[in-house]
Amino acid sequence: METKSVSKVSEGDGQRADVIVEAAGRLFFAPGFARVSMDDLARELGMSKKTIYRHFPDRRSLLAAALDRQFAAVERTLVAAAEDAEGQPFGVRVQRFLIAAGSELGRIGAAQLATGRGGAMLRQYVEQRVDAVVYRRLDELFRDGHRRGLLPAPPELLSEITRGALERLLTSQLPRELDWTSADLLRATVDTVLYGAIRSAHPGIDDEQLRAVMPTARDDEQEVGP
C-alpha cells in the first residue's frame, strides 16, 4: 500500500483527529476493509500508531467515528433530496428519497456492516444509525402520505416492506442478473409498493372494491371474539 505523507497532522489535535478519521473512512469502507490494519492506516497517514491511539484508543472507536462522519454525509444527502422533491407528487418524493438512501447506504457498505462484517457491536451501531438517519424519515414520509389520504394501506406495513426491499437490494445479485441498475430496481420497488404489481383485468374494479375484500382490524376482532 502506497504511503501518503499528511502534513496537516501537525496543525493541532482537533485537526489531526479529523485527518485520521477521514483516512480511516477511506480505507475501512473500501472493499476488503476487514483486512486493513492500524499499521496500514499509520502508513497511509505517515504517522506512528502511538499518535493514532492517542486520539482513538482502539480500532473500534476509530471506526465508530468514521461511521459518524459517513452517516452525517448520508443525512445531508437525504435532506437535500427531500428539499429538491418538495412540492412534487407523493410518489416522486418517495422515489427520490429511497434512491438517495439506497445510493448512500450502498456507498458506505451499510448492509454488509450490518450483517456482522465488523463484529456484533459494530453491527448494532450501524443498525441504530440507519434507523435514526434513514428509516425514521421514511416512516414519517409514509405517515404523511397516509394522513393526506394518499396511502390506503397502513404506513407501518409500507415501511416494513420497503425497509426489507431496500436492504435486500443492497446485497442482492439481482441488478447484475437483470442488467438493471440498483436505482432502476429501487424505482420498480417503489412503484410496486405504492401502486401494486398486478394490473386488474377488470377496469370496473376500483379502490373501494379492493378495500372491501381486504381484512380489517374489526373483521379480525369479530373472527376471534366470543
Stockholm file with secondary structure:
# STOCKHOLM 1.0

chainA/1-226         METKSVSKVSEGDGQRADVIVEAAGRLFFAPGFARVSMDDLARELGMSKKTIYRHFPDRRSLLAAALDRQFAAVERTLVAAAEDAEGQPFGVRVQRFLIAAGSELGRIGAAQLATGRGGAMLRQYVEQRVDAVVYRRLDELFRDGHRRGLLPAPPELLSEITRGALERLLTSQLPRELDWTSADLLRATVDTVLYGAIRSAHPGIDDEQLRAVMPTARDDEQEVGP
#=GR chainA/1-226 SS CCCCCCGGGGSCHHHHHHHHHHHHHHHHTSTTGGGCCHHHHHHHHTSCHHHHHHHCSSHHHHHHHHHHHHHHHHHHHHHHHHHHTTTSCHHHHHHHHHHHHHHHHHHHTHHHIIIIITCHHHHHHHHHHHIIIIIHHHHHHHHHHHHTTSCCSCHHHHHHHHHHHHHHHHHCSHHHHHTCCHHHHHHHHHHHHHHCSCCCSCTTCCHHHHHHTSCCHHHHHHHHCC
#=GC SS_cons         CCCCCCGGGGSCHHHHHHHHHHHHHHHHTSTTGGGCCHHHHHHHHTSCHHHHHHHCSSHHHHHHHHHHHHHHHHHHHHHHHHHHTTTSCHHHHHHHHHHHHHHHHHHHTHHHIIIIITCHHHHHHHHHHHIIIIIHHHHHHHHHHHHTTSCCSCHHHHHHHHHHHHHHHHHCSHHHHHTCCHHHHHHHHHHHHHHCSCCCSCTTCCHHHHHHTSCCHHHHHHHHCC
//
